[in-house]
Amino acid sequence: MTRIISGIAGSRQLTSPAKATRPTSDRVRESIFNRLSSRNHVDGLRVLDLYAGTGALALEAVSRGAIYAMLVERDGKAAAVCVKNCQMIQKAMEKEGFFDQVTKVANKAVSKFLGEDTLEYDLVFIDPPYEIDNEEVTENLTALLPRLSNDAVVMVERSSRSPMPELPSGYELDEEKSYGDTVIYWLSKSA
């Protein structure tokens, strides 16, 4: 069962879609957020979670102080689960006196969302199903670039058995971290 690891909504269990999704493991999420916290890169940020699944990455960020999270999920059942998880986290935050956090779910394809969206984000998670090819990930990164704040951090999660996606102009690879069969690419905007 997927859960929120830390923060205001820590230890709350998230609902998972009946269809098998591949949520980021607690161990990997904890490592990601420990690194983000050490960089002071969660509190007060706007978060975008592409291929959200359960929404665990974005909702972990909200629990730890992000003020806005947009979860994008094409699958209708998974999007409904994201809505349910967002409502549960919002209630937990409000119960503790935190009323400023906003969570939203877009039930549409990532490419369609990126073509229509106009907001700017500080922290972005791209965690597509492993069967999504790297070409699509690269296209998403290209479409995402105008939506990033100057100090944005973008994390791309892929199978360690597949090559790194090609980075479009405008991105720099800051770090690559492997966790067994998962690898996380930490990206930032080029100067």
N, C-alpha and C positions, 0 to 999 in steps of 0.2 A: 504494500500500500504506500502511495506517495503521500508525503507530509510536508508541511512547512517546517523548516529546521530551526529557525531562530527569529528573533524580533517580536513585535507585539502579538502577532498571530502564531507564534512558535508552537510546534507540536500538534497543530490542527491537521486532521486527515483530509486529503483532497479526494474527491470522487474521480474515478477513472472511467473512460468510455468502455462500453462492453466490448467494442472492437479493440483488438490488441493495438495499443500504441506503444511507443518506446520512450517513456519519460526519462529524462536525465536522472541518473541515480542520485540518491541522497549524498553519497560520498563525493561525486563530481560537483553537485550543486554547492555543497559545503566548501569545497576547495575554491570554486569560482567566487563565492561570496566572501570568503576570507581574504582572497586577493583584492577584490573590489573594496572591501572595508579598509584594508591596509593602504589603499590609494585614496581613501575618503571619496569613493565614487559610487554612492548609492543614495545617501540622504538628499532629499529635495529634487531628485531627478525625474525626467520623463522617460519612460521605458516602453520599448516596442518589442513584442514577442511574436516572431514570425513562425508559422507552423506550430502553434501554441500547444496542441495536444490537450493536456490537462490545465495548462497555464501555470505550472509549477514555478518556472523561472521568473516570470513577471510578478507573480503573487509573492514569491520569496522576497523580491525587491521591494514590493509595497510593505510587507511585514517589517522590513528593515529600514523604512523611511522614504522610499520613492513616493512622489506625490501624484503621479499619473502613470497608468499602464494601459496600453492598447494591446489586446491579444488578437491575433489574426489566425483563423482556422477555417479551412475550406470545408472539411467534413462536418455535416450538419449535426450528427450525434456528438462529436467531439466539441463542437462549438457550444452546444447546449450544456455540456459538462463544464466548459469554461465559464459560462454564465452562472451556473450553480456555484462553482468554486469562488467566483468573484463576489457573489452575494454573501457567501459564508465569511470570506475574508473582510468584506466591508462591515458586516455586523460585528465581527471580532474587534476591528479597529474602532468602531463607534463605541462599543462597550467600554473600551479603555480610554475614551475621550479624544480619539483622533477622528476628525470629521472632514479633513481636507483632501484625503486620498480619493482619487477617482480611478475606477477600473471600467474598461469598455471592451466589448468583444465585437469583432467584425467577422461575420460568417461569409467569407469570400476567398477566392484564390489570392495568394500573396502578390502575384504580378498585377492583378486588377486593383488590389488595395494600394500598392505602391504607385500605380498610375493615377490614382484619384486623391490620395492623401496630401495634405498641405502642412501638417504639423512638423515640428522639429523635435528630434529625440537626442537624449544624452547617453542612453544605454540601449543596445539592441542585441537581442538573442536570435540567431538564425539556426534552428535545429530541425532541418527537414528529415523526413524518413530517409533512411540510407539508400533506398532505391531511387530517390531523386538524383539526377545526374549533376555533375559539377558545372555543366554549362548553364543549367537553370540557376544554380547558386550564384554564379558569376553575373548573370543577367539581373538577379535580385540585388546584388551589391551595387551594380551600376545604377539601377533605379532608386536605390536607397540613398546614395551619396548626397543629393540635394536636401535630404530630410535630416541630415546630421548636424548637430551643434559642433562648434570648433573643437571642443575637447571630448567628443563622443568616443565611446568604447563600443566596438562591435565584436561579438563572439560568435564564431561559426563552429558548430559541432558536427563532426563527420566520423565515419568509420575509419579506424586506423588502417584498414585494408585498402582504402581508396586513396588516390593522390590528393594533394592539397588543391583546392579550387584555384583557378587562375584569378589573381587579384587585378581588377580593373584599375586604370589610372585614377589616382586620387586616394589610394589606400596604402598603408604601410603595415607589414607584419611586425607586431611588437613581440609576440611570444607564441610558441607552439608547445602545448602540454598534453602528454599522452596519459590516459587512464585505461590500461588494458586494451579493449577493443574500441575505445572512444578517443578521439583527439579533439582538442579545443584550440582554435586559432584565434588569438587576440589581435584585433586590428584597430587602427586609428586612422584619422584623415592625414594625408600627406601635408607637409608644410608648404 
